Amino acid sequence: RIALRTRPLDRFMLVTDAMPTVGMTDKRFTLQGQAITVQDGVCVGPGGTLAGSDLDMIGAVRNAVDMLGLSLEEAVMTASSAPAAFLGLAARRGTIAPGMAADLVLLDDHRNVVRTWIDGRG
């Protein structure tokens, strides 16, 4: 929250280093020959070594709303238009407007993903 006070919100981006367990019921995988499991949303290796995250982007959006106090619109902006601008893709992605790629996510009232469209195809 302190960081959010230091710069315009469009300078912040939500990111996730989501590993193969995201969206899967099996919360185990192998990484560089090591068995990785998910414990409390964190991917850990032998001895509890951090090995990544089990956080998906909608989880990051929910966290931004619930933990940082952002509105849903602000959190979605930090997951869409801000990263698109940073990557130099703002002319084609990151906002909903004529001529833009139709990359859309439909959420239910509990901020769960119901459906997605990539380039208008879902």
TISEFI-448841 format. One record per residue: chain; x, y, z negated of N, C-alpha, C in turn. Coordinates in nm, 2 decimals. Last residue first. Layout:
<nodes>
NODE   mol       nX       nY       nZ      caX      caY      caZ       cX       cY       cZ
NODE     A        X        Y        Z        X        Y        Z        X        Y        Z
...
</nodes>
This chain:
<nodes>
NODE   mol       nX       nY       nZ      caX      caY      caZ       cX       cY       cZ
NODE     A    -1.35    -1.79     2.81    -1.36    -1.85     2.68    -1.41    -1.98     2.69
NODE     A    -1.20    -1.53     2.98    -1.24    -1.67     2.99    -1.24    -1.72     2.85
NODE     A    -1.09    -1.27     2.97    -1.23    -1.29     3.00    -1.28    -1.43     3.01
NODE     A    -0.83    -1.31     2.88    -0.85    -1.26     3.01    -1.00    -1.29     3.06
NODE     A    -0.98    -1.51     2.65    -0.85    -1.46     2.69    -0.86    -1.43     2.84
NODE     A    -1.20    -1.51     2.38    -1.19    -1.50     2.52    -1.05    -1.45     2.55
NODE     A    -1.33    -1.71     2.11    -1.23    -1.62     2.17    -1.24    -1.62     2.32
NODE     A    -1.55    -1.74     1.82    -1.52    -1.76     1.96    -1.41    -1.67     2.01
NODE     A    -1.54    -1.71     1.55    -1.64    -1.79     1.61    -1.61    -1.83     1.75
NODE     A    -1.33    -1.67     1.27    -1.34    -1.67     1.42    -1.45    -1.77     1.47
NODE     A    -1.47    -1.50     0.99    -1.42    -1.62     1.05    -1.43    -1.61     1.20
NODE     A    -1.58    -1.29     0.85    -1.45    -1.27     0.92    -1.38    -1.40     0.96
NODE     A    -1.83    -1.33     0.77    -1.73    -1.37     0.67    -1.59    -1.35     0.73
NODE     A    -1.99    -1.29     0.99    -2.00    -1.19     0.88    -1.90    -1.22     0.77
NODE     A    -1.76    -1.39     1.26    -1.89    -1.39     1.19    -1.89    -1.29     1.07
NODE     A    -1.61    -1.25     1.55    -1.61    -1.29     1.41    -1.75    -1.30     1.35
NODE     A    -1.46    -1.30     1.86    -1.59    -1.28     1.79    -1.58    -1.34     1.65
NODE     A    -1.21    -1.15     2.04    -1.24    -1.24     1.93    -1.37    -1.21     1.87
NODE     A    -1.07    -1.11     2.37    -1.16    -1.07     2.26    -1.18    -1.18     2.16
NODE     A    -0.93    -0.97     2.63    -0.89    -1.06     2.52    -0.97    -1.02     2.40
NODE     A    -0.95    -0.87     2.91    -1.06    -0.90     2.82    -1.02    -1.01     2.72
NODE     A    -0.74    -0.61     3.00    -0.76    -0.76     2.99    -0.87    -0.78     2.88
NODE     A    -0.90    -0.32     3.13    -0.82    -0.38     3.03    -0.84    -0.53     3.04
NODE     A    -1.10    -0.21     3.29    -0.97    -0.23     3.35    -0.87    -0.30     3.25
NODE     A    -1.27    -0.04     3.03    -1.27    -0.09     3.17    -1.12    -0.10     3.22
NODE     A    -1.17    -0.16     2.70    -1.20    -0.06     2.79    -1.20    -0.11     2.93
NODE     A    -1.04    -0.23     2.40    -1.16    -0.27     2.48    -1.20    -0.15     2.57
NODE     A    -0.69    -0.29     2.36    -0.81    -0.22     2.34    -0.92    -0.27     2.43
NODE     A    -0.49    -0.47     2.42    -0.49    -0.41     2.29    -0.61    -0.32     2.26
NODE     A    -0.35    -0.42     2.75    -0.40    -0.50     2.64    -0.41    -0.42     2.51
NODE     A    -0.26    -0.24     2.95    -0.34    -0.36     2.99    -0.41    -0.44     2.87
NODE     A    -0.11    -0.05     2.84    -0.19    -0.01     2.96    -0.28    -0.13     3.00
NODE     A     0.02    -0.16     2.63    -0.10    -0.09     2.60    -0.18    -0.05     2.72
NODE     A     0.26    -0.30     2.62     0.15    -0.36     2.69     0.02    -0.28     2.68
NODE     A     0.49    -0.25     2.47     0.47    -0.18     2.60     0.36    -0.24     2.69
NODE     A     0.49    -0.35     2.22     0.55    -0.43     2.32     0.54    -0.37     2.46
NODE     A     0.36    -0.14     2.09     0.50    -0.17     2.05     0.57    -0.25     2.16
NODE     A     0.10    -0.18     2.19     0.17    -0.05     2.22     0.32    -0.08     2.20
NODE     A     0.04    -0.43     2.08     0.04    -0.41     2.23     0.12    -0.29     2.27
NODE     A     0.04    -0.37     1.81     0.14    -0.46     1.87     0.15    -0.45     2.02
NODE     A    -0.18    -0.19     1.80    -0.05    -0.15     1.76     0.06    -0.24     1.81
NODE     A    -0.40    -0.34     1.90    -0.35    -0.23     1.98    -0.21    -0.18     1.93
NODE     A    -0.39    -0.58     1.70    -0.41    -0.58     1.84    -0.35    -0.46     1.91
NODE     A    -0.35    -0.56     1.43    -0.33    -0.69     1.49    -0.35    -0.69     1.64
NODE     A    -0.42    -0.31     1.36    -0.28    -0.35     1.33    -0.25    -0.49     1.39
NODE     A    -0.69    -0.32     1.44    -0.60    -0.23     1.51    -0.45    -0.27     1.49
NODE     A    -0.79    -0.48     1.23    -0.79    -0.53     1.37    -0.69    -0.45     1.46
NODE     A    -0.76    -0.30     1.02    -0.69    -0.42     1.02    -0.68    -0.48     1.16
NODE     A    -0.95    -0.10     1.10    -0.80    -0.07     1.08    -0.72    -0.19     1.09
NODE     A    -1.19    -0.25     1.09    -1.14    -0.18     1.22    -0.99    -0.15     1.21
NODE     A    -1.20    -0.32     0.83    -1.19    -0.42     0.93    -1.13    -0.36     1.06
NODE     A    -0.99    -0.10     0.63    -1.12    -0.13     0.69    -1.10    -0.25     0.79
NODE     A    -0.76    -0.20     0.38    -0.79    -0.14     0.51    -0.93    -0.18     0.55
NODE     A    -0.68    -0.30     0.13    -0.79    -0.20     0.13    -0.82    -0.14     0.27
NODE     A    -0.50    -0.49     0.09    -0.45    -0.36     0.12    -0.56    -0.25     0.13
NODE     A    -0.65    -0.73     0.05    -0.54    -0.69    -0.04    -0.49    -0.55    -0.03
NODE     A    -0.86    -0.73     0.24    -0.89    -0.77     0.10    -0.77    -0.72     0.00
NODE     A    -0.75    -0.64     0.48    -0.87    -0.59     0.43    -0.88    -0.61     0.28
NODE     A    -0.52    -0.80     0.50    -0.51    -0.66     0.51    -0.63    -0.59     0.46
NODE     A    -0.63    -1.06     0.49    -0.55    -1.01     0.38    -0.53    -0.86     0.38
NODE     A    -0.77    -1.06     0.73    -0.85    -1.07     0.61    -0.76    -1.02     0.49
NODE     A    -0.55    -1.06     0.90    -0.65    -0.95     0.91    -0.73    -0.95     0.78
NODE     A    -0.43    -1.30     0.83    -0.35    -1.17     0.81    -0.45    -1.05     0.81
NODE     A    -0.63    -1.47     0.92    -0.59    -1.47     0.78    -0.52    -1.34     0.74
NODE     A    -0.61    -1.42     1.19    -0.73    -1.38     1.12    -0.71    -1.38     0.97
NODE     A    -0.35    -1.54     1.24    -0.37    -1.39     1.25    -0.50    -1.35     1.18
NODE     A    -0.26    -1.78     0.98    -0.30    -1.74     1.12    -0.33    -1.59     1.12
NODE     A    -0.02    -1.91     0.78    -0.11    -1.80     0.79    -0.14    -1.78     0.94
NODE     A     0.17    -2.08     0.69     0.05    -2.14     0.74    -0.06    -2.04     0.77
NODE     A     0.52    -2.01     0.76     0.39    -1.97     0.70     0.28    -2.06     0.77
NODE     A     0.85    -2.13     0.66     0.75    -2.06     0.75     0.62    -2.04     0.68
NODE     A     1.00    -2.26     0.48     1.01    -2.30     0.62     0.91    -2.24     0.71
NODE     A     1.17    -2.25     0.17     1.07    -2.18     0.26     1.10    -2.22     0.40
NODE     A     1.23    -2.54    -0.01     1.29    -2.44     0.07     1.18    -2.38     0.16
NODE     A     1.16    -2.75    -0.18     1.08    -2.63    -0.19     1.13    -2.51    -0.11
NODE     A     1.29    -2.99    -0.14     1.33    -2.90    -0.25     1.26    -2.77    -0.26
NODE     A     1.22    -2.99     0.20     1.27    -3.06     0.08     1.32    -2.96    -0.02
NODE     A     1.02    -2.71     0.29     1.09    -2.82     0.32     1.13    -2.89     0.19
NODE     A     0.70    -2.55     0.33     0.82    -2.58     0.25     0.88    -2.71     0.29
NODE     A     0.47    -2.31     0.41     0.54    -2.42     0.46     0.67    -2.44     0.39
NODE     A     0.20    -2.20     0.22     0.34    -2.18     0.25     0.40    -2.31     0.30
NODE     A    -0.05    -2.26     0.12    -0.04    -2.17     0.23     0.10    -2.14     0.28
NODE     A     0.01    -2.44    -0.10    -0.05    -2.31    -0.12    -0.03    -2.21    -0.01
NODE     A     0.22    -2.60     0.11     0.18    -2.59    -0.04     0.13    -2.45    -0.06
NODE     A     0.28    -2.81     0.37     0.22    -2.69     0.33     0.18    -2.70     0.18
NODE     A     0.59    -2.96     0.46     0.46    -2.97     0.42     0.41    -2.83     0.38
NODE     A     0.84    -3.11     0.67     0.78    -2.98     0.62     0.64    -3.01     0.58
NODE     A     1.13    -3.29     0.70     0.98    -3.30     0.67     0.94    -3.17     0.61
NODE     A     1.37    -3.22     0.94     1.33    -3.22     0.80     1.18    -3.22     0.79
NODE     A     1.45    -3.20     1.21     1.47    -3.32     1.14     1.43    -3.33     0.99
NODE     A     1.35    -2.94     1.27     1.50    -2.97     1.27     1.53    -3.09     1.19
NODE     A     1.06    -3.02     1.12     1.14    -2.91     1.18     1.28    -2.93     1.16
NODE     A     0.76    -3.19     1.13     0.90    -3.20     1.12     0.97    -3.08     1.19
NODE     A     0.46    -3.15     0.92     0.53    -3.16     1.05     0.68    -3.17     1.03
NODE     A     0.14    -3.14     0.77     0.28    -3.18     0.77     0.34    -3.18     0.91
NODE     A    -0.13    -3.11     0.74    -0.05    -3.00     0.70     0.10    -3.05     0.68
NODE     A    -0.39    -3.19     0.94    -0.26    -3.25     0.90    -0.17    -3.13     0.86
NODE     A    -0.57    -3.01     1.04    -0.60    -3.07     0.91    -0.48    -3.14     0.85
NODE     A    -0.48    -2.69     1.18    -0.48    -2.84     1.18    -0.52    -2.89     1.04
NODE     A    -0.45    -2.42     1.17    -0.56    -2.47     1.24    -0.57    -2.63     1.24
NODE     A    -0.10    -2.45     1.14    -0.22    -2.36     1.15    -0.33    -2.42     1.23
NODE     A     0.11    -2.62     1.16     0.00    -2.66     1.08    -0.12    -2.57     1.09
NODE     A     0.32    -2.51     1.31     0.23    -2.60     1.38     0.11    -2.64     1.29
NODE     A     0.33    -2.17     1.17     0.39    -2.29     1.21     0.28    -2.39     1.27
NODE     A     0.34    -1.82     1.20     0.26    -1.94     1.19     0.33    -2.06     1.25
NODE     A     0.44    -1.58     1.12     0.53    -1.68     1.17     0.46    -1.81     1.16
NODE     A     0.26    -1.29     1.20     0.26    -1.41     1.13     0.36    -1.51     1.20
NODE     A     0.18    -0.94     1.15     0.25    -1.05     1.22     0.24    -1.18     1.14
NODE     A     0.04    -0.63     1.21     0.03    -0.76     1.14     0.11    -0.86     1.22
NODE     A     0.21    -0.32     1.21     0.16    -0.43     1.28     0.15    -0.55     1.19
NODE     A     0.20     0.04     1.21     0.21    -0.09     1.13     0.15    -0.20     1.22
NODE     A     0.15     0.27     1.33     0.29     0.23     1.33     0.31     0.10     1.26
NODE     A    -0.11     0.34     1.29    -0.08     0.28     1.42     0.07     0.24     1.43
NODE     A    -0.10     0.48     1.05    -0.14     0.34     1.05    -0.11     0.27     1.18
NODE     A     0.18     0.69     1.00     0.05     0.67     1.05     0.02     0.52     1.07
NODE     A     0.35     0.63     0.68     0.35     0.65     0.82     0.21     0.64     0.87
NODE     A     0.32     0.60     0.40     0.44     0.67     0.45     0.44     0.70     0.60
NODE     A     0.12     0.45     0.31     0.11     0.59     0.29     0.22     0.67     0.36
NODE     A     0.20     0.19     0.35     0.09     0.24     0.44     0.07     0.39     0.42
NODE     A     0.38     0.15     0.14     0.43     0.17     0.28     0.33     0.23     0.37
NODE     A     0.20     0.12    -0.07     0.29     0.23    -0.07     0.34     0.26     0.07
NODE     A     0.08    -0.12     0.00     0.00     0.00     0.00     0.09     0.13     0.00
</nodes>
